[in-house]
Amino acid sequence: MPSTIIPAPTSERLHALDAVRAFALLLGIVLHAAMSFLPTPVRFWFIEDTHPSQVLGILTFAIHVFRMTTFFLMAGFFARMSFHRRGTAGFVGDRLLRIALPLVAAWPIVFAPMVAVVISASHFAHGGPVPGMAGWPPVLPRFPLAHLWFLYMLIELYAAALLLRLAVTAIDAEGRLRAAADRLFALIMQSRLAPAVLALPIGIALSLDHSWVGFIGVRTPDQSLITNAQAWIGFGSAFGAGWLLHRQIALLRVLQQYWLLNTGVAAGLIVLSFALALAVSLVSARVWAAPLDLTTIRLLGAVAYALAIWTATFAMIGIALRFMAGFSRTRRYLADASYWLYLIHMPIVMALQLAVSQLDWPWPVKFATILLVAIPAMLASYHLLVRDTIVGRLLNGRRARQDKTPRMAAVGPAST
């Protein structure tokens, strides 16, 4: 089937997507650094700071809405790019080296000091292990993947994508089904209702979870080797959307075009989702007699949250495409460093949270101290110990030079 030849995004354009993926990881560090300050009725973090913050509660809620969906959408996009550059065998080998090996190698290195920090926190009135945390030794399939769960799920998604591709190519040798899927996906993406359509699967999954509340977000498989259905639906659909988006890269222009609209709508939906999550908590605790019953409020919260996920994801990508399309040495460096920083950040952040938790400092000073100590130290470790070593090449691959030459590509019904 003939393809329509149109200008493909230049390599600078893809720098924006590298930035999106990096920022999604770096926002995770900010989110985890704020966890000890969240004002919750029941302790869910290993330590509660003596100076809780409503502001950080709202900030973490907003970050949690879109961060991982954005990451997995970008993961699907770059997975297909890598697959078509390397082929099946090359792709599998690359993913084993850059995803599976870091998971196996990093987990004991970061988990041991995390356990030590949690044990140290037990000496404080509001510290120590929390309910639901996997015990030791773990009884499989329960396993404390902690913040490295995303690597485990990436491996599952890569395997699922390869198996699905094998099945599709077997039954669709002429490419008609794939061409129809491309047309349908393009139709969805070009519509202003695209976030609502893509939100349907996770919205249904959240609404069927009778114990769900907006503060939970999409349930992550951080304590088990069996990935839960919500994570498969929410993050798996994002990965699939990213794979399909790479088949028609020109659709990125739609996200750039509607960046301002999506940003405004996302902000409103996040505020609404937060309000509904708070309402569910207040009604459940019988603190507030709401005009609506709990089931209705929870359903409205699930709908609002699912819409917020995808609208905010589109907004983040659109902003990057609009304002970060050009090459930036700083952004490129942070994009390279972000993987290493995310792998190692948790024990460092936790130790700093514990160190400042009992101090009589205002929360902004404590929070800033955690970030201003942790991030420069981790960047120094990356620059001195990782960037120009075999570890850096393992995590980031070969660093490409800036490519200023626009390219042309066939963008139409693509091969799977």
Buried (B, 14 or more C-beta within 10 A) or exposed (E): EEEEEEEBBBBBBBBBBBBBBBBBBBBBBBBBBBBBBBEEEEBBBBBBBBBBBEEBBEBBBBBBBBBBBBBBBBBBBBBBBBBBEBEEEEBBEBBEBBBBBBBEEBBEEBBEBBBEBBEBBEEBEBBBBEEEBBEEEBEEEEBBBBBBBBBBBBBBBBEBBBEEBEEBEEEBEEBEEBBEBBEEBBEBBEEEEBBBEBBEBBBEBBBEBEEBBBBBBBBBBBBBBEBBEBBBBBBBBBBBBBBBBBBBBBBBBBBBBBBEBBBEBBBBBBBBBBBBBBBBBBBBEEEEEEEEEEEEBBBBBBBBBBBBBBBBBBBBBBBBBBEBBEBBEEBBBBBBBBBBBBBBBBBBBBBBBBBBBBEEBEBEEBBEBBBEBBBEBBBEBBBEEBBEEEBBBBBBEEEEEEEEEEEEBEBBBBEB
